[in-house]
Amino acid sequence: MDRHYLKQQLMDFFNQYQPGINWRLLTLSFEVHSLHQGECLVHQGDYSSKVFFLNKGLLRYYSLSDSGKEYTQTLAKAPRMVGSTRAMVSEQPSLFSIEALEPCLAISFSWKLFYQQMSQDLAFMQAYAKFMESIFINKEMKEHRMASHSATQRYLDFCCDFPELQQSLPQQQIASYIGITPVALSRIRAKLKQSMTSD
């Protein structure tokens, strides 16, 4: 595994948000995580003090209710930062699991040490802030869709955002991501298929 290349991917990721970062200040060592499909980077209830950078692959954030109902909160494509902010910042258990939907490769740093070194460089802090802004914007957009779009439109939004997952992701996971039951999703797919064949 080329560790220099993995770190370069992290640097390239932040450089797109803010040029001029002094990468010589980031001297931390990191762990490499290779995940098979179905393995978790973080489990719900874990105390995880690490921040992760996803170099390759696709992850699913999901939580389980007390009754065992599964809710898919978000899907994360490489390259991007991932992890449980609650767990790494507040030292409290993660409220969700982070599962690999395909073979994934990630690196991790101690959040406290990563933040200490990041805070030494204004450009790095600005890049991280801009990344977090993008996360909040995407979260607002998803919440808006959940509140204002029909179930059919939310499914079409999903197909537009993740066209490669329409057939590969289990129906239950797609349904939980867009806030409906698998039965309702089956009906939506059937109606869409019927409308396409009748055109």
Residue frames relative to the residue before (quaternion, step in Angstrom):
aa qw qx qy qz dx dy dz
M 1.0000 0.0000 0.0000 0.0000 0.00 0.00 0.00
D 0.3237 -0.7520 0.5461 0.1774 3.60 -0.74 1.07
R 0.2578 -0.8069 0.5153 0.1299 3.57 -0.10 1.31
H 0.6054 0.5571 -0.3575 0.4420 3.58 1.07 -0.67
Y 0.6535 0.5099 -0.3093 0.4661 3.58 0.99 -0.84
L 0.6367 0.5265 -0.3307 0.4560 3.59 1.00 -0.80
K 0.6684 0.4739 -0.2993 0.4890 3.59 0.97 -0.82
Q 0.6117 0.5505 -0.3484 0.4488 3.60 1.06 -0.70
Q 0.6166 0.5399 -0.3469 0.4560 3.59 1.04 -0.70
L 0.6240 0.5269 -0.3226 0.4785 3.56 1.06 -0.80
M 0.6658 0.5050 -0.2961 0.4627 3.57 0.91 -0.93
D 0.6516 0.5136 -0.3131 0.4622 3.59 0.93 -0.86
F 0.6176 0.5634 -0.3336 0.4358 3.56 1.05 -0.81
F 0.7337 0.4101 -0.2432 0.4841 3.59 0.80 -0.96
N 0.5956 0.5830 -0.3647 0.4152 3.60 1.09 -0.62
Q 0.6170 0.5515 -0.3564 0.4337 3.59 1.13 -0.55
Y 0.6734 0.4756 -0.2921 0.4846 3.58 1.21 -0.48
Q 0.8087 -0.0342 0.0722 0.5827 3.59 1.04 -0.75
P 0.2871 -0.7622 0.5506 0.1829 3.62 -0.59 1.06
G 0.7361 0.4761 -0.2994 0.3767 3.53 -1.32 0.19
I 0.3790 0.7200 -0.5019 0.2934 3.61 1.19 0.34
N 0.3378 -0.7273 0.5638 0.1977 3.58 -0.97 0.90
W 0.1740 -0.8443 0.5008 0.0780 3.57 0.10 1.29
R 0.5121 0.6373 -0.4297 0.3833 3.60 1.19 -0.15
L 0.6133 0.5618 -0.3436 0.4361 3.57 1.24 -0.41
L 0.6501 0.4799 -0.3239 0.4921 3.60 1.21 -0.39
T 0.0590 0.8368 -0.5333 0.1092 3.54 -0.02 1.34
L 0.4024 0.7513 -0.4520 0.2634 3.58 1.28 0.05
S 0.4024 -0.6391 0.5868 0.2921 3.53 -1.23 0.52
F 0.1523 -0.7936 0.5828 0.0858 3.57 -1.19 0.42
E 0.4228 -0.6649 0.5551 0.2666 3.51 -1.34 0.41
V 0.2904 -0.7303 0.5909 0.1821 3.55 -1.19 0.61
H 0.1152 -0.7959 0.5940 0.0234 3.57 -0.89 1.00
S 0.0825 -0.7741 0.6274 0.0172 3.56 -0.75 1.11
L 0.0804 -0.8335 0.5465 -0.0125 3.56 -0.51 1.21
H 0.3305 -0.6908 0.6061 0.2153 3.53 -1.12 0.76
Q 0.6590 -0.4801 0.3865 0.4311 3.56 -1.24 0.34
G 0.7873 0.2999 -0.2416 0.4815 3.57 -0.88 0.97
E 0.5948 0.5491 -0.3736 0.4530 3.60 1.23 -0.28
C 0.3526 -0.7526 0.5263 0.1797 3.56 -1.16 0.64
L 0.4021 -0.6835 0.5630 0.2326 3.52 -1.11 0.81
V 0.7618 0.0295 0.0106 0.6470 3.54 1.15 -0.83
H 0.2446 -0.7550 0.5893 0.1513 3.57 -1.07 0.76
Q 0.5746 -0.5649 0.4588 0.3744 3.55 -1.14 0.64
G 0.7676 0.3090 -0.2524 0.5015 3.57 -0.80 1.04
D 0.5154 0.6447 -0.4128 0.3851 3.59 1.29 -0.19
Y 0.2850 -0.6671 0.6491 0.2289 3.51 -1.31 0.49
S 0.0685 0.8204 -0.5568 0.1103 3.57 -0.16 1.28
S 0.1694 -0.8106 0.5571 0.0627 3.56 -0.55 1.18
K 0.5689 0.6210 -0.3628 0.3989 3.59 1.25 0.23
V 0.2386 -0.6975 0.6496 0.1863 3.50 -1.30 0.53
F 0.2269 -0.8019 0.5471 0.0790 3.56 -0.91 0.98
F 0.1632 -0.7232 0.6560 0.1414 3.50 -1.28 0.52
L 0.2816 -0.7682 0.5573 0.1415 3.56 -0.70 1.13
N 0.2311 -0.8059 0.5369 0.0944 3.56 -0.41 1.28
K 0.8070 0.0075 0.0675 0.5866 3.55 1.01 -0.85
G 0.7410 0.4445 -0.3066 0.3993 3.54 -1.10 0.73
L 0.4109 -0.6789 0.5654 0.2250 3.51 -1.42 -0.19
L 0.1288 -0.8076 0.5751 0.0233 3.55 -0.86 1.04
R 0.2218 -0.7464 0.6107 0.1438 3.53 -1.28 0.51
Y 0.2296 -0.7250 0.6328 0.1460 3.56 -0.97 0.93
Y 0.1525 0.7951 -0.5772 0.1071 3.58 -0.72 1.00
S 0.1878 -0.7702 0.6009 0.1026 3.54 -1.22 0.56
L 0.3021 -0.7315 0.5861 0.1736 3.53 -1.27 0.53
S 0.3797 -0.7104 0.5443 0.2343 3.57 -0.94 0.90
D 0.6963 -0.4570 0.3429 0.4344 3.58 -1.29 0.15
S 0.6836 0.4716 -0.2762 0.4837 3.56 1.18 -0.60
G 0.5841 -0.6108 0.3587 0.3963 3.57 1.29 -0.03
K 0.4587 0.6723 -0.4600 0.3551 3.58 1.26 0.15
E 0.3028 -0.7769 0.5344 0.1386 3.55 -0.89 1.00
Y 0.0662 -0.7918 0.6070 0.0129 3.55 -0.98 0.92
T 0.2491 -0.7623 0.5829 0.1304 3.57 -0.69 1.11
Q 0.2610 -0.8168 0.5015 0.1151 3.55 -0.46 1.24
T 0.7947 -0.1565 0.1304 0.5719 3.56 0.86 -0.92
L 0.2958 -0.7096 0.6085 0.1967 3.54 -1.35 0.28
A 0.1366 -0.8157 0.5614 0.0276 3.58 -0.85 0.98
K 0.1827 -0.7837 0.5897 0.0687 3.55 -0.72 1.17
A 0.4706 -0.6282 0.5349 0.3126 3.55 -1.17 0.63
P 0.6341 -0.2126 -0.7386 -0.0850 1.49 -2.14 1.33
R 0.2642 0.7498 -0.5859 0.1573 3.59 -1.06 0.75
M 0.5397 -0.5781 0.4954 0.3593 3.52 -1.33 0.28
V 0.0203 -0.7920 0.6101 -0.0065 3.57 -1.05 0.76
G 0.3903 0.7090 -0.5386 0.2342 3.55 -1.31 0.27
S 0.5126 -0.6040 0.5039 0.3443 3.54 -1.34 -0.05
T 0.3510 -0.7514 0.5208 0.2027 3.58 -0.43 1.22
R 0.6202 0.5517 -0.3361 0.4450 3.59 0.99 -0.82
A 0.6984 0.4781 -0.2776 0.4545 3.57 0.87 -0.96
M 0.7516 0.4228 -0.2443 0.4434 3.58 0.78 -0.96
V 0.7204 0.4255 -0.2547 0.4849 3.61 1.06 -0.65
S 0.7924 0.3254 -0.1504 0.4935 3.57 0.85 -1.00
E 0.3456 -0.7577 0.4807 0.2747 3.58 1.33 -0.14
Q 0.4648 0.6183 -0.4697 0.4255 3.52 0.98 1.02
P 0.6336 -0.5562 0.3569 0.4021 3.61 -1.14 0.46
S 0.5452 -0.6139 0.4673 0.3280 3.55 -1.11 0.75
L 0.3855 -0.7338 0.5194 0.2078 3.57 -1.05 0.82
F 0.7753 0.2268 -0.1338 0.5740 3.58 1.28 -0.04
S 0.4083 -0.6517 0.5717 0.2859 3.51 -1.39 0.18
I 0.2245 -0.7396 0.6159 0.1526 3.56 -1.25 0.50
E 0.0612 -0.8469 0.5252 -0.0570 3.55 -0.28 1.35
A 0.4345 -0.6789 0.5304 0.2627 3.56 -1.07 0.78
L 0.2517 -0.7705 0.5706 0.1319 3.58 -0.82 1.02
E 0.7511 0.0778 -0.0589 0.6530 3.53 1.39 -0.18
P 0.6882 -0.4331 0.3176 0.4877 3.64 -1.12 0.13
C 0.0641 -0.8220 0.5650 -0.0320 3.56 -0.77 1.10
L 0.1411 -0.7473 0.6421 0.0967 3.51 -1.29 0.49
A 0.0658 0.7980 -0.5926 0.0876 3.56 -0.84 1.02
I 0.2192 -0.7254 0.6268 0.1813 3.53 -1.31 0.32
S 0.1538 -0.8033 0.5706 0.0744 3.58 -1.14 0.56
F 0.1674 -0.7521 0.6330 0.0749 3.49 -1.29 0.67
S 0.5489 -0.5200 0.5144 0.4047 3.55 -1.28 0.27
W 0.4598 -0.7049 0.4556 0.2900 3.60 -0.66 1.06
K 0.6603 0.5212 -0.3269 0.4306 3.62 0.83 -0.90
L 0.6953 0.4555 -0.2787 0.4811 3.58 0.89 -0.89
F 0.6139 0.5416 -0.3379 0.4644 3.58 1.07 -0.76
Y 0.6778 0.4874 -0.2939 0.4654 3.58 0.91 -0.91
Q 0.6220 0.5492 -0.3409 0.4418 3.58 1.00 -0.79
Q 0.7106 0.4333 -0.2683 0.4851 3.57 0.87 -0.91
M 0.6189 0.5408 -0.3421 0.4554 3.60 1.03 -0.72
S 0.6821 0.5144 -0.2928 0.4294 3.60 0.93 -0.87
Q 0.5663 0.5959 -0.3879 0.4169 3.60 1.24 -0.16
D 0.7541 0.3166 -0.1676 0.5505 3.57 1.26 -0.39
L 0.4208 -0.7357 0.4724 0.2419 3.59 -0.54 1.18
A 0.6470 0.5285 -0.3305 0.4391 3.60 0.93 -0.83
F 0.6356 0.5186 -0.3257 0.4701 3.58 1.03 -0.79
M 0.6525 0.5070 -0.3119 0.4689 3.60 0.94 -0.87
Q 0.6450 0.5139 -0.3209 0.4657 3.58 1.02 -0.79
A 0.6343 0.5274 -0.3257 0.4619 3.57 1.01 -0.79
Y 0.6638 0.4953 -0.3070 0.4687 3.57 0.93 -0.88
A 0.6352 0.5292 -0.3264 0.4582 3.59 1.02 -0.81
K 0.6584 0.5013 -0.3098 0.4682 3.59 0.97 -0.82
F 0.6158 0.5263 -0.3473 0.4724 3.59 1.06 -0.71
M 0.6671 0.4952 -0.3051 0.4654 3.59 0.90 -0.91
E 0.5911 0.5570 -0.3620 0.4575 3.59 1.08 -0.67
S 0.6566 0.5100 -0.3134 0.4588 3.58 0.95 -0.86
I 0.6184 0.5366 -0.3379 0.4641 3.58 1.08 -0.72
F 0.6762 0.4921 -0.2928 0.4636 3.58 0.89 -0.95
I 0.6370 0.5250 -0.3310 0.4572 3.59 1.00 -0.80
N 0.6635 0.4952 -0.3041 0.4712 3.60 0.91 -0.88
K 0.6303 0.5282 -0.3275 0.4653 3.58 1.06 -0.77
E 0.6475 0.5098 -0.3144 0.4712 3.59 0.97 -0.83
M 0.6484 0.5206 -0.3195 0.4545 3.57 0.96 -0.84
K 0.6593 0.4965 -0.3160 0.4679 3.58 0.94 -0.85
E 0.6555 0.5045 -0.3167 0.4643 3.59 0.95 -0.83
H 0.6212 0.5326 -0.3347 0.4673 3.59 1.08 -0.73
R 0.6534 0.5081 -0.3144 0.4648 3.56 0.93 -0.87
M 0.6487 0.5249 -0.3237 0.4459 3.58 0.95 -0.87
A 0.7209 0.4569 -0.2453 0.4597 3.57 1.02 -0.80
S 0.8215 0.3023 -0.1160 0.4693 3.58 0.93 -0.88
H 0.6835 0.4714 -0.3005 0.4694 3.62 1.11 -0.45
S 0.5210 -0.6074 0.4947 0.3389 3.55 -1.18 0.57
A 0.6668 -0.4914 0.3679 0.4225 3.56 -1.25 0.32
T 0.6412 0.5219 -0.3252 0.4590 3.58 1.00 -0.80
Q 0.6696 0.4875 -0.3062 0.4693 3.58 0.92 -0.86
R 0.6283 0.5262 -0.3442 0.4582 3.61 1.04 -0.71
Y 0.6307 0.5087 -0.3350 0.4809 3.59 1.05 -0.67
L 0.6544 0.4975 -0.3137 0.4753 3.59 0.97 -0.82
D 0.6009 0.5425 -0.3470 0.4735 3.60 1.10 -0.68
F 0.6424 0.5201 -0.3139 0.4673 3.57 0.98 -0.88
C 0.6618 0.5101 -0.3048 0.4571 3.59 0.90 -0.91
C 0.6484 0.5081 -0.3090 0.4754 3.58 1.10 -0.70
D 0.7043 0.4691 -0.2613 0.4643 3.58 0.96 -0.90
F 0.8097 0.1234 -0.0207 0.5734 3.57 1.02 -0.84
P 0.0473 -0.8510 0.5225 0.0260 3.63 0.60 1.08
E 0.6471 0.5427 -0.3205 0.4290 3.58 1.11 -0.65
L 0.6935 0.4936 -0.2688 0.4508 3.61 1.24 -0.30
Q 0.4085 0.7462 -0.4608 0.2529 3.60 1.23 -0.18
Q 0.7848 0.3066 -0.1504 0.5172 3.56 0.94 -0.90
S 0.7039 0.5015 -0.2773 0.4197 3.59 1.04 -0.68
L 0.6747 0.4817 -0.3077 0.4670 3.60 1.05 -0.65
P 0.5304 -0.6392 0.4438 0.3362 3.62 -0.87 0.88
Q 0.6032 -0.6054 0.3856 0.3478 3.54 -1.03 0.84
Q 0.6295 0.5504 -0.3415 0.4292 3.59 0.99 -0.77
Q 0.6710 0.4991 -0.2989 0.4596 3.58 1.00 -0.81
I 0.6255 0.5106 -0.3362 0.4847 3.59 1.03 -0.72
A 0.6567 0.5251 -0.3098 0.4438 3.57 0.91 -0.94
S 0.6829 0.4765 -0.3002 0.4652 3.60 0.89 -0.88
Y 0.6186 0.5552 -0.3429 0.4376 3.59 1.09 -0.67
I 0.7672 0.3297 -0.1909 0.5160 3.59 0.98 -0.79
G 0.5647 -0.6844 0.3413 0.3102 3.57 1.28 0.32
I 0.6130 0.5026 -0.3805 0.4762 3.57 1.03 0.76
T 0.5769 -0.5695 0.4416 0.3844 3.58 -1.28 0.04
P 0.6314 -0.5278 0.3944 0.4089 3.61 -1.18 0.37
V 0.6107 0.5485 -0.3495 0.4517 3.60 1.08 -0.69
A 0.6578 0.5030 -0.3047 0.4706 3.57 0.95 -0.89
L 0.6357 0.5244 -0.3273 0.4622 3.57 1.03 -0.76
S 0.6234 0.5381 -0.3387 0.4551 3.59 0.98 -0.78
R 0.6553 0.5086 -0.3084 0.4656 3.57 0.98 -0.85
I 0.6431 0.5199 -0.3228 0.4603 3.58 0.97 -0.85
R 0.6618 0.5032 -0.3089 0.4619 3.57 0.90 -0.92
A 0.6510 0.5216 -0.3189 0.4499 3.58 0.97 -0.85
K 0.6648 0.5004 -0.3039 0.4640 3.59 0.97 -0.87
L 0.6512 0.5092 -0.3157 0.4658 3.57 1.00 -0.82
K 0.6468 0.5132 -0.3145 0.4684 3.57 1.01 -0.82
Q 0.6516 0.5153 -0.3115 0.4613 3.55 1.00 -0.86
S 0.6667 0.5052 -0.3077 0.4534 3.59 0.93 -0.87
M 0.6406 0.5210 -0.3254 0.4608 3.60 1.10 -0.68
T 0.6924 0.4769 -0.2829 0.4617 3.58 0.97 -0.81
S 0.6730 0.4996 -0.2975 0.4571 3.59 1.16 -0.57
D 0.5693 0.6037 -0.3797 0.4090 3.60 1.27 -0.34
